Amino acid sequence: MNEAAERAALHVIRLDHKRLASVTTAMLDFVRILGEGGPAPDPIVLRAMLYYIREYPEQFHHPMEDRFLFAALRNRTDEFDDVLDELHREHIEGEARLRGLEHALTRFELKGKAAVSGLRTLMEQYVDFCAHHRRVEETMILPAAQRFLSDADWAHFDAAVENRSDPFREATFEGESLESLYRLIANAVPAVAETHRDA
């Protein structure tokens, strides 16, 4: 199935994955710059990207997968139940890992260089965790959905993604620098922009 003919829900999931990969790669670049002791952007840049992950992937993307994609696939076959169970656990674990990153960033803001190593370790683990999670979904679950889901399943799923509230609906996140990613996020999420002005 080519992209032009792709189901709306599949297109949204793949686009979300590409955006999340871009943002997590940028976050890892950020902490590596800190670890090398070079000039780094304001920590608000990293906080803005963490805020994006909490406000969109954690609040919409993962619940959407659990409620529509995973549930529909379970209704059609039990072949992937173990994989779906693990992916659901990873959705829960991802939120805990994100909270750990937010705390590690706060420690860095309070303690400076002494907290960089811990922040970098957690970030590397988080980026690897997210990449593995996306890879399993894209190589196993999305192809399975295309095989097993009915037209009615897809209509229900497509309607759900069309009603989503995505602050980055028009953005691709491809080729963005740390600063441009921050500006994109800050413009779309006013609370982040307000935090930056008040800092």
C-alpha positions as a Markdown table, in Angstrom:
| # | Residue | x | y | z |
|---|---|---|---|---|
| 1 | Met | 0.0 | 0.0 | 0.0 |
| 2 | Asn | 1.6 | 3.3 | -1.0 |
| 3 | Glu | 1.5 | 6.4 | 1.2 |
| 4 | Ala | -1.1 | 8.1 | -0.9 |
| 5 | Ala | -3.5 | 5.3 | -0.4 |
| 6 | Glu | -2.5 | 4.6 | 3.2 |
| 7 | Arg | -5.2 | 4.5 | 5.9 |
| 8 | Ala | -5.4 | 7.8 | 7.8 |
| 9 | Ala | -4.7 | 6.1 | 11.1 |
| 10 | Leu | -1.5 | 4.3 | 9.8 |
| 11 | His | -0.3 | 7.6 | 8.3 |
| 12 | Val | -0.8 | 9.4 | 11.6 |
| 13 | Ile | 1.0 | 6.6 | 13.6 |
| 14 | Arg | 4.0 | 6.6 | 11.2 |
| 15 | Leu | 4.2 | 10.4 | 11.2 |
| 16 | Asp | 4.0 | 10.5 | 15.0 |
| 17 | His | 6.9 | 8.0 | 15.1 |
| 18 | Lys | 9.0 | 10.1 | 12.7 |
| 19 | Arg | 8.4 | 13.2 | 14.8 |
| 20 | Leu | 9.2 | 11.4 | 18.1 |
| 21 | Ala | 12.4 | 10.0 | 16.6 |
| 22 | Ser | 13.4 | 13.5 | 15.5 |
| 23 | Val | 12.7 | 15.0 | 18.9 |
| 24 | Thr | 14.4 | 12.2 | 20.9 |
| 25 | Thr | 17.4 | 12.4 | 18.7 |
| 26 | Ala | 17.6 | 16.1 | 19.3 |
| 27 | Met | 17.3 | 15.6 | 23.0 |
| 28 | Leu | 20.2 | 13.1 | 22.9 |
| 29 | Asp | 22.3 | 15.6 | 20.9 |
| 30 | Phe | 21.5 | 18.2 | 23.6 |
| 31 | Val | 22.8 | 16.1 | 26.5 |
| 32 | Arg | 25.8 | 15.0 | 24.6 |
| 33 | Ile | 26.8 | 18.6 | 24.0 |
| 34 | Leu | 26.4 | 19.1 | 27.7 |
| 35 | Gly | 28.6 | 16.2 | 28.4 |
| 36 | Glu | 31.3 | 17.4 | 26.1 |
| 37 | Gly | 31.4 | 20.8 | 27.9 |
| 38 | Gly | 30.7 | 22.8 | 24.8 |
| 39 | Pro | 28.2 | 25.7 | 24.6 |
| 40 | Ala | 24.7 | 24.3 | 24.8 |
| 41 | Pro | 21.3 | 25.8 | 24.3 |
| 42 | Asp | 19.3 | 27.0 | 27.3 |
| 43 | Pro | 17.9 | 24.0 | 29.2 |
| 44 | Ile | 14.4 | 25.3 | 28.4 |
| 45 | Val | 15.0 | 23.8 | 24.9 |
| 46 | Leu | 15.2 | 20.3 | 26.4 |
| 47 | Arg | 12.3 | 21.0 | 28.8 |
| 48 | Ala | 10.2 | 22.1 | 25.8 |
| 49 | Met | 10.8 | 18.8 | 24.0 |
| 50 | Leu | 10.0 | 16.8 | 27.1 |
| 51 | Tyr | 6.8 | 18.8 | 27.4 |
| 52 | Tyr | 5.9 | 18.0 | 23.8 |
| 53 | Ile | 6.4 | 14.3 | 24.5 |
| 54 | Arg | 4.2 | 14.5 | 27.6 |
| 55 | Glu | 1.5 | 16.5 | 25.9 |
| 56 | Tyr | 1.1 | 14.7 | 22.6 |
| 57 | Pro | 2.7 | 11.2 | 22.4 |
| 58 | Glu | 1.9 | 10.3 | 26.1 |
| 59 | Gln | -1.5 | 11.9 | 26.1 |
| 60 | Phe | -2.8 | 11.0 | 22.7 |
| 61 | His | -0.6 | 8.7 | 20.6 |
| 62 | His | -0.1 | 5.9 | 23.1 |
| 63 | Pro | -3.7 | 5.9 | 24.4 |
| 64 | Met | -4.8 | 5.9 | 20.7 |
| 65 | Glu | -2.7 | 2.8 | 20.0 |
| 66 | Asp | -4.0 | 1.0 | 23.1 |
| 67 | Arg | -7.6 | 1.8 | 22.7 |
| 68 | Phe | -8.0 | 1.4 | 18.9 |
| 69 | Leu | -5.1 | -0.4 | 17.2 |
| 70 | Phe | -4.2 | -2.9 | 19.9 |
| 71 | Ala | -7.8 | -3.6 | 20.9 |
| 72 | Ala | -8.9 | -4.1 | 17.3 |
| 73 | Leu | -6.1 | -6.5 | 16.6 |
| 74 | Arg | -6.8 | -8.5 | 19.7 |
| 75 | Asn | -10.4 | -8.8 | 18.6 |
| 76 | Arg | -9.3 | -10.3 | 15.2 |
| 77 | Thr | -6.5 | -12.6 | 16.3 |
| 78 | Asp | -4.6 | -13.8 | 19.4 |
| 79 | Glu | -1.4 | -14.3 | 17.4 |
| 80 | Phe | 0.1 | -11.1 | 18.7 |
| 81 | Asp | -1.3 | -11.0 | 22.3 |
| 82 | Asp | 2.1 | -11.4 | 24.0 |
| 83 | Val | 3.7 | -8.6 | 21.8 |
| 84 | Leu | 0.7 | -6.3 | 22.5 |
| 85 | Asp | 0.9 | -7.0 | 26.2 |
| 86 | Glu | 4.6 | -6.0 | 26.2 |
| 87 | Leu | 3.9 | -2.9 | 24.1 |
| 88 | His | 1.2 | -1.8 | 26.5 |
| 89 | Arg | 3.5 | -2.3 | 29.4 |
| 90 | Glu | 6.1 | -0.2 | 27.6 |
| 91 | His | 3.5 | 2.6 | 27.2 |
| 92 | Ile | 3.2 | 2.7 | 31.0 |
| 93 | Glu | 7.0 | 2.4 | 31.5 |
| 94 | Gly | 7.6 | 5.2 | 29.0 |
| 95 | Glu | 5.7 | 7.6 | 31.1 |
| 96 | Ala | 7.8 | 6.6 | 34.1 |
| 97 | Arg | 11.0 | 7.0 | 32.1 |
| 98 | Leu | 9.9 | 10.4 | 30.9 |
| 99 | Arg | 9.2 | 11.5 | 34.5 |
| 100 | Gly | 12.7 | 10.4 | 35.4 |
| 101 | Leu | 14.1 | 12.5 | 32.6 |
| 102 | Glu | 12.2 | 15.5 | 33.9 |
| 103 | His | 13.6 | 15.0 | 37.4 |
| 104 | Ala | 17.1 | 14.5 | 36.0 |
| 105 | Leu | 16.8 | 17.8 | 34.0 |
| 106 | Thr | 15.7 | 19.6 | 37.2 |
| 107 | Arg | 18.8 | 18.2 | 39.0 |
| 108 | Phe | 21.0 | 19.5 | 36.2 |
| 109 | Glu | 19.4 | 22.9 | 36.5 |
| 110 | Leu | 20.1 | 22.9 | 40.2 |
| 111 | Lys | 23.5 | 21.2 | 40.3 |
| 112 | Gly | 25.0 | 21.9 | 36.9 |
| 113 | Lys | 27.8 | 19.7 | 35.5 |
| 114 | Ala | 27.7 | 17.3 | 38.5 |
| 115 | Ala | 24.3 | 16.1 | 37.2 |
| 116 | Val | 25.2 | 15.8 | 33.5 |
| 117 | Ser | 26.3 | 12.2 | 33.6 |
| 118 | Gly | 23.1 | 11.0 | 35.1 |
| 119 | Leu | 21.0 | 13.0 | 32.7 |
| 120 | Arg | 22.9 | 11.6 | 29.7 |
| 121 | Thr | 22.6 | 8.0 | 30.9 |
| 122 | Leu | 18.9 | 8.3 | 31.4 |
| 123 | Met | 18.5 | 10.0 | 28.0 |
| 124 | Glu | 20.5 | 7.3 | 26.1 |
| 125 | Gln | 18.4 | 4.6 | 27.8 |
| 126 | Tyr | 15.1 | 6.4 | 26.9 |
| 127 | Val | 16.1 | 7.0 | 23.3 |
| 128 | Asp | 17.0 | 3.3 | 22.9 |
| 129 | Phe | 13.8 | 2.3 | 24.6 |
| 130 | Cys | 11.7 | 4.4 | 22.3 |
| 131 | Ala | 13.5 | 3.3 | 19.2 |
| 132 | His | 13.0 | -0.4 | 20.1 |
| 133 | His | 9.3 | 0.2 | 20.8 |
| 134 | Arg | 8.7 | 1.9 | 17.5 |
| 135 | Arg | 10.6 | -0.8 | 15.6 |
| 136 | Val | 8.4 | -3.5 | 17.1 |
| 137 | Glu | 5.2 | -1.6 | 16.2 |
| 138 | Glu | 6.3 | -0.9 | 12.7 |
| 139 | Thr | 7.7 | -4.3 | 11.8 |
| 140 | Met | 5.1 | -6.5 | 13.6 |
| 141 | Ile | 2.0 | -4.7 | 14.6 |
| 142 | Leu | 1.3 | -2.3 | 11.7 |
| 143 | Pro | 1.7 | -5.1 | 9.1 |
| 144 | Ala | -0.5 | -7.4 | 11.3 |
| 145 | Ala | -3.2 | -4.7 | 11.4 |
| 146 | Gln | -3.1 | -4.4 | 7.7 |
| 147 | Arg | -3.7 | -8.1 | 7.4 |
| 148 | Phe | -6.4 | -8.6 | 10.1 |
| 149 | Leu | -8.4 | -5.4 | 10.6 |
| 150 | Ser | -11.7 | -5.1 | 8.8 |
| 151 | Asp | -12.9 | -2.0 | 6.9 |
| 152 | Ala | -15.2 | -1.3 | 9.9 |
| 153 | Asp | -12.2 | -1.4 | 12.3 |
| 154 | Trp | -10.3 | 1.0 | 10.1 |
| 155 | Ala | -13.2 | 3.4 | 9.8 |
| 156 | His | -13.5 | 3.5 | 13.6 |
| 157 | Phe | -9.7 | 4.0 | 13.9 |
| 158 | Asp | -9.5 | 6.6 | 11.2 |
| 159 | Ala | -12.4 | 8.7 | 12.7 |
| 160 | Ala | -10.5 | 8.7 | 16.0 |
| 161 | Val | -7.3 | 10.1 | 14.5 |
| 162 | Glu | -9.2 | 12.7 | 12.5 |
| 163 | Asn | -10.6 | 14.1 | 15.7 |
| 164 | Arg | -7.2 | 14.4 | 17.4 |
| 165 | Ser | -5.9 | 17.7 | 18.7 |
| 166 | Asp | -2.4 | 17.8 | 17.4 |
| 167 | Pro | -0.5 | 21.1 | 17.9 |
| 168 | Phe | 2.0 | 20.0 | 15.2 |
| 169 | Arg | -0.4 | 18.8 | 12.5 |
| 170 | Glu | 1.4 | 20.7 | 9.7 |
| 171 | Ala | 5.0 | 20.1 | 10.9 |
| 172 | Thr | 7.3 | 17.3 | 9.7 |
| 173 | Phe | 10.1 | 17.8 | 12.3 |
| 174 | Glu | 12.6 | 16.7 | 9.6 |
| 175 | Gly | 16.0 | 18.4 | 9.5 |
| 176 | Glu | 15.2 | 20.7 | 12.5 |
| 177 | Ser | 17.9 | 22.1 | 14.7 |
| 178 | Leu | 17.6 | 22.2 | 18.5 |
| 179 | Glu | 16.7 | 25.8 | 18.4 |
| 180 | Ser | 14.2 | 25.5 | 15.5 |
| 181 | Leu | 12.6 | 22.5 | 17.2 |
| 182 | Tyr | 12.3 | 24.6 | 20.4 |
| 183 | Arg | 10.7 | 27.5 | 18.5 |
| 184 | Leu | 8.2 | 25.2 | 16.8 |
| 185 | Ile | 7.2 | 23.7 | 20.2 |
| 186 | Ala | 7.1 | 27.0 | 22.0 |
| 187 | Asn | 4.9 | 28.5 | 19.3 |
| 188 | Ala | 2.5 | 25.6 | 19.4 |
| 189 | Val | 2.5 | 25.2 | 23.2 |
| 190 | Pro | 2.0 | 28.6 | 24.8 |
| 191 | Ala | 2.8 | 27.3 | 28.3 |
| 192 | Val | 6.4 | 26.6 | 27.2 |
| 193 | Ala | 6.8 | 30.0 | 25.7 |
| 194 | Glu | 5.5 | 31.6 | 28.9 |
| 195 | Thr | 8.0 | 29.6 | 30.9 |
| 196 | His | 10.8 | 30.8 | 28.7 |
| 197 | Arg | 9.8 | 34.4 | 29.0 |
| 198 | Asp | 9.5 | 34.1 | 32.8 |
| 199 | Ala | 12.9 | 32.4 | 33.2 |
